[in-house]
Amino acid sequence: MPVDLAELSSLSATLSEVTKRISSLADRAVAAKDEDTTAVLHGVERALVGAGRRLDRLLRDQGR
């Protein structure tokens, strides 16, 4: 099955937006001094950033 580059690109953009929203929530948790929530949200943010990088790499490789 061929990869749908347009769909992958759309998913990459969505993932980027979700990552920004999680980051914003983490910033608010920091401001509220909620260390447990901050730690979890930063972990989620790191995972999403990693997933975004892998997806972007796939897009680059498929676009060759």
C-alpha positions as CSV (number, residue, x, y, z in Angstrom):
1,M,0.0,0.0,0.0
2,P,1.5,3.4,-1.0
3,V,2.0,6.0,1.7
4,D,-0.4,9.0,1.4
5,L,2.0,11.9,1.8
6,A,-0.8,14.5,2.1
7,E,-2.3,12.6,5.0
8,L,1.1,12.1,6.7
9,S,1.7,15.8,6.3
10,S,-1.7,16.6,7.8
11,L,-1.0,14.3,10.7
12,S,2.4,15.9,11.3
13,A,0.8,19.3,11.5
14,T,-1.9,18.0,13.9
15,L,0.8,16.4,16.1
16,S,2.7,19.7,16.2
17,E,-0.4,21.5,17.3
18,V,-1.1,18.9,20.0
19,T,2.5,19.2,21.2
20,K,2.2,23.0,21.5
21,R,-1.0,22.6,23.5
22,I,0.6,20.0,25.9
23,S,3.6,22.4,26.3
24,S,1.2,25.2,27.2
25,L,-0.5,23.0,29.8
26,A,2.9,22.1,31.2
27,D,3.8,25.8,31.5
28,R,0.7,26.4,33.4
29,A,1.4,23.5,35.7
30,V,4.9,25.0,36.3
31,A,3.3,28.3,37.2
32,A,0.9,26.6,39.6
33,K,3.8,24.7,41.1
34,D,2.1,21.4,40.4
35,E,5.2,19.3,40.2
36,D,3.5,15.9,39.5
37,T,1.4,17.3,36.6
38,T,4.4,19.1,35.3
39,A,6.5,16.0,35.2
40,V,3.9,14.0,33.5
41,L,3.1,16.7,30.9
42,H,6.8,17.2,30.1
43,G,7.1,13.4,29.6
44,V,4.2,13.5,27.2
45,E,5.7,16.5,25.4
46,R,9.0,14.7,25.0
47,A,7.2,11.7,23.6
48,L,5.2,13.8,21.1
49,V,8.3,15.7,20.0
50,G,10.1,12.4,19.3
51,A,7.0,11.1,17.4
52,G,6.9,14.3,15.4
53,R,10.6,13.9,14.5
54,R,10.1,10.3,13.4
55,L,7.1,11.3,11.3
56,D,8.9,14.2,9.7
57,R,11.8,11.8,8.9
58,L,9.4,9.5,7.2
59,L,7.9,12.3,5.2
60,R,11.4,13.4,4.1
61,D,12.4,9.9,3.1
62,Q,9.1,9.2,1.2
63,G,9.4,12.6,-0.6
64,R,12.6,11.6,-2.3
